[in-house]
Amino acid sequence: MSSNRVVVVSEPLLRTGCLLGEGPLYDASTQTLHFVDIESKRVLHLDTTSLELTHEEFTEPITCLALRQDGRLACATASGIALLEGNSKLNYLCKPIPEPEQPYTRLNDGACDSKGRFYVGSLYNKERGIPGRLYCYNPDTGVCTVADDGPFTDSNGLGWSLDDKTMYFTDSFTNIIYAYDYDASRAMLSNRRVFVDAMAQGLPEGSFCDGLCIDSEGCLWSARWGGSRIIRFDTEGQVDFEIYFPTVYSVTACCFGGPNNDQLYVTTAHAGVLGGDPNLQFQYPDSGHLFVVDLAGRYQGGEWRHKFAL
């Protein structure tokens, strides 16, 4: 890849010290970046103008976030989908994981479609034979269904194409990003196919597709767990552009924000989390901190996820 297709970012925006930073969500109406630290059971709120950082603490991990119609937040937790009511209070809407499986798996990443339905995937448990699944909660009916029972490994970054006709969904440990045909009027997924096969494109062994976002040209930005980078895949699913973070081991997720929607906010994880090697933290000392990448004049964010319809 030519040098003008690679950007190197070495300095974090904020030294947040997250164990498992994830799920960045930018609210343009308040210029606030919301994100989570799954392992610390925290939701963090950053005023991007003053850089004032506040947080809420919970008794259960919060794994991803969605904006609501009234400006408040919804979320997935380890066990269900809930509304954040402020002051660390949750109002659960559903807990879709079958009861016998609940001690051995959890929900992970998710996003809302153009009708305000909340899609969220779960993690597999190899020892127990529990697959990752994709769930969909419909706020109109109050019913949560299995949208695709996979089987998947670690369900991760998902979102929709700019024309709303394709849904993308990440299966992390297979290093695959799938594409589905999507009928928003009926919440129908069909024709699951491989959109990105990261290993076939020569990305490093031991690194995995994680969270994603989509820009105004319809291209996917996929964070690399264990890969120190974010890869932009073009509309054909080919590597097109790269952001390299030499002081970070695992880049977890990203989203566009800022007044012109051209600032890429990036979450990361501590090198020793989830069974990782804590000694790598000395080699990658900014693992767990929050970054922003100035892409003004180059790229802007697209509308790839939507508000929750409650």
C-alpha positions in Angstrom: 0.0 0.0 0.0 1.4 3.4 -1.0 2.5 5.8 1.8 -0.3 8.2 1.1 -2.8 5.5 1.9 -1.4 5.0 5.4 -1.8 7.4 8.3 0.2 6.9 11.6 -1.3 8.2 14.8 0.8 8.0 17.9 -0.8 10.4 20.5 -4.1 9.7 22.2 -6.7 12.3 22.6 -7.3 11.3 26.2 -5.6 8.8 28.5 -8.8 7.1 29.6 -7.1 3.9 30.8 -9.9 1.6 29.7 -9.6 -2.1 30.1 -12.0 -2.8 27.2 -12.9 0.5 25.5 -15.6 -0.1 22.9 -18.7 1.2 21.2 -18.0 4.9 20.5 -21.2 6.9 19.7 -21.2 10.5 18.7 -24.2 12.8 19.5 -24.0 15.8 17.1 -26.7 17.7 19.0 -24.5 17.9 22.2 -21.1 17.3 20.7 -20.7 14.4 23.1 -18.9 11.2 22.5 -20.4 8.2 24.5 -18.4 5.0 24.8 -18.1 2.0 27.1 -15.5 0.1 29.1 -17.1 -3.3 29.1 -14.7 -4.9 31.7 -15.1 -2.0 34.1 -18.9 -1.9 33.6 -18.8 1.8 32.8 -20.4 4.1 30.3 -18.3 7.2 29.6 -19.4 10.6 28.3 -16.9 13.0 26.7 -17.7 16.6 26.0 -15.6 16.9 22.8 -15.3 20.6 23.1 -14.0 20.9 26.7 -12.7 17.3 26.9 -14.5 16.9 30.2 -15.0 13.2 30.9 -17.7 11.8 33.1 -18.9 8.2 33.7 -21.6 6.0 35.1 -21.0 2.7 36.7 -23.2 -0.4 36.5 -23.5 -3.8 38.1 -23.4 -5.5 34.7 -21.2 -4.9 31.7 -22.7 -2.4 29.1 -21.5 -3.6 25.7 -22.8 -1.1 23.2 -24.9 2.0 22.9 -27.6 3.6 20.8 -29.1 7.1 20.8 -32.8 7.4 21.6 -35.3 9.8 20.1 -35.2 12.1 23.1 -31.4 12.3 23.2 -31.0 9.8 25.9 -29.3 6.4 25.5 -30.3 2.8 25.0 -27.8 -0.1 25.3 -27.1 -3.7 25.2 -25.8 -5.2 28.4 -24.3 -8.6 28.9 -27.8 -10.1 29.3 -30.2 -7.8 27.5 -31.4 -4.6 25.9 -32.2 -1.7 28.2 -32.8 2.0 28.4 -30.3 4.1 30.3 -32.3 6.4 32.6 -29.4 8.4 34.0 -27.5 8.1 37.3 -26.5 4.5 36.5 -30.1 3.2 36.3 -31.3 0.7 33.7 -34.8 -0.2 32.5 -34.6 -3.6 30.8 -36.7 -4.3 27.8 -35.7 -7.9 27.1 -33.2 -10.6 28.0 -33.0 -12.8 24.9 -30.3 -15.3 25.8 -31.8 -18.7 26.7 -31.6 -19.2 30.5 -29.3 -22.3 30.4 -26.8 -20.4 28.3 -26.8 -17.2 30.3 -23.8 -18.0 32.6 -21.7 -18.9 29.6 -22.2 -16.1 27.0 -23.2 -12.5 26.7 -24.4 -9.9 24.2 -21.7 -7.8 22.5 -21.9 -5.2 19.7 -25.1 -3.9 18.1 -26.8 -1.0 16.3 -30.3 0.2 15.3 -31.7 0.0 11.8 -33.6 2.8 10.0 -36.9 1.8 11.7 -35.3 1.9 15.2 -35.0 -1.8 15.7 -32.0 -2.8 17.9 -29.8 -5.6 16.5 -27.2 -7.1 18.7 -25.0 -10.2 18.5 -23.7 -12.6 21.1 -20.5 -14.4 21.8 -19.8 -18.1 21.3 -18.6 -20.4 24.0 -16.5 -23.2 22.4 -16.4 -25.4 25.5 -20.2 -25.3 26.0 -21.0 -25.5 22.3 -22.9 -22.2 22.5 -22.9 -20.3 19.1 -22.9 -16.6 18.6 -26.3 -15.4 17.4 -27.7 -12.2 16.0 -30.8 -10.9 17.8 -33.3 -8.2 16.8 -35.5 -6.3 19.3 -38.5 -4.6 17.8 -39.7 -1.7 20.0 -43.1 -1.7 18.2 -44.0 -5.1 19.4 -41.7 -5.5 22.4 -40.5 -8.8 21.0 -36.9 -9.9 20.5 -36.2 -12.6 17.9 -33.2 -14.5 16.5 -32.4 -12.7 13.2 -29.7 -15.2 12.3 -28.6 -18.2 14.5 -25.2 -18.4 12.7 -23.4 -20.2 14.2 -21.0 -17.2 14.7 -17.9 -16.9 16.9 -17.7 -13.4 18.5 -20.5 -11.3 16.9 -19.2 -7.8 16.4 -19.4 -4.5 14.4 -22.6 -4.2 12.3 -24.3 -1.4 10.3 -26.2 -0.6 7.1 -25.3 0.7 3.7 -26.1 4.2 2.8 -29.1 3.0 0.6 -30.4 0.9 3.5 -30.4 -2.2 1.3 -27.4 -4.0 2.8 -26.5 -4.9 6.4 -23.0 -5.7 7.3 -22.1 -7.9 10.3 -18.7 -9.0 11.7 -17.8 -12.5 12.8 -14.5 -11.7 14.6 -12.7 -15.0 15.1 -13.3 -16.1 11.5 -12.1 -12.7 10.3 -15.1 -12.3 8.2 -17.4 -9.3 7.6 -20.7 -10.6 6.1 -23.2 -8.7 3.9 -26.9 -9.4 3.8 -29.6 -8.2 1.6 -31.8 -6.1 3.9 -35.5 -5.3 3.7 -36.1 -2.6 6.3 -39.9 -2.6 5.9 -40.0 -6.2 7.2 -36.7 -6.5 9.1 -35.8 -9.3 6.7 -32.2 -10.6 6.2 -31.4 -12.7 3.2 -28.5 -13.8 1.0 -25.7 -13.8 3.6 -22.4 -13.7 1.9 -18.8 -12.9 2.6 -18.0 -9.2 2.0 -14.5 -9.1 3.6 -12.3 -12.1 4.2 -9.5 -10.4 6.1 -7.0 -13.3 6.0 -7.4 -13.7 2.3 -6.3 -10.1 1.9 -3.1 -10.7 3.8 -3.9 -9.0 7.1 -1.7 -10.2 9.9 -2.3 -13.5 11.6 -3.4 -13.0 15.2 -5.4 -9.9 14.4 -9.2 -9.9 14.0 -12.0 -7.7 12.6 -13.7 -5.8 15.5 -16.0 -2.8 15.5 -16.9 -0.9 12.4 -18.3 2.3 11.0 -19.2 3.5 7.5 -18.3 6.7 5.7 -20.1 9.0 3.3 -18.8 7.0 0.3 -20.2 3.8 1.6 -16.8 2.3 2.6 -16.3 0.3 5.8 -13.8 1.2 8.5 -13.0 -1.9 10.5 -10.9 -1.9 13.7 -8.3 -4.7 14.2 -8.2 -6.4 17.5 -4.5 -7.3 18.0 -3.6 -5.5 14.8 -2.8 -1.9 15.9 -4.8 -0.4 13.1 -8.1 0.4 11.4 -8.6 -0.7 7.8 -10.9 1.1 5.3 -12.5 -1.4 3.0 -13.9 0.0 -0.3 -17.4 -0.8 -1.6 -16.0 -4.0 -3.1 -14.6 -5.2 0.2 -10.9 -4.5 -0.7 -8.3 -2.8 1.5 -8.2 0.8 0.5 -6.7 2.9 3.4 -5.1 2.2 6.8 -4.6 4.1 10.1 -1.8 2.6 12.1 -1.5 3.1 15.9 2.0 2.0 16.8 1.5 2.4 20.6 -1.7 0.4 20.7 -2.1 -3.4 20.5 -5.9 -3.8 20.1 -8.0 -1.2 18.3 -11.6 -2.0 19.1 -14.0 0.4 17.4 -14.4 3.7 15.7 -17.0 6.3 14.7 -17.1 9.6 12.9 -18.0 12.8 14.7 -17.1 16.5 15.2 -18.8 19.6 13.7 -18.0 18.5 10.1 -18.3 14.7 10.8 -14.7 14.3 9.7 -13.1 13.3 13.0 -12.7 9.6 13.6 -13.0 8.7 17.3 -11.2 5.4 18.2 -11.5 3.2 21.2 -8.8 0.7 22.3 -8.3 -2.1 24.9 -5.6 -2.8 27.5 -3.1 -5.4 26.0 -3.7 -7.8 28.9 -7.5 -7.9 28.8 -9.5 -11.0 28.0 -6.6 -13.4 28.5 -4.1 -11.2 26.6 -0.4 -10.8 27.5 -0.1 -8.0 30.1 3.6 -7.7 29.2 2.6 -6.3 25.8 1.3 -3.2 27.6 4.9 -2.0 28.0 5.4 -2.3 24.2 2.0 -0.7 23.5 1.6 1.8 26.4 -1.4 3.7 24.9 -3.6 0.5 24.8 -6.8 1.4 26.5 -6.8 5.1 25.7 -9.1 7.1 23.4 -7.8 8.5 20.1 -9.2 10.9 17.5 -7.9 11.0 13.9 -8.4 14.3 11.9 -9.6 13.3 8.4 -10.7 16.8 7.4 -10.6 17.1 3.6 -10.3 13.4 3.1 -13.3 11.5 4.6 -16.6 12.1 6.3 -18.9 9.8 8.2 -22.1 8.4 6.6 -25.5 7.5 8.2 -24.9 3.8 8.9 -26.8 3.3 12.2 -29.9 5.0 13.5 -31.8 6.0 16.6 -33.6 3.5 18.8 -37.4 4.0 18.4 -38.1 4.4 22.1 
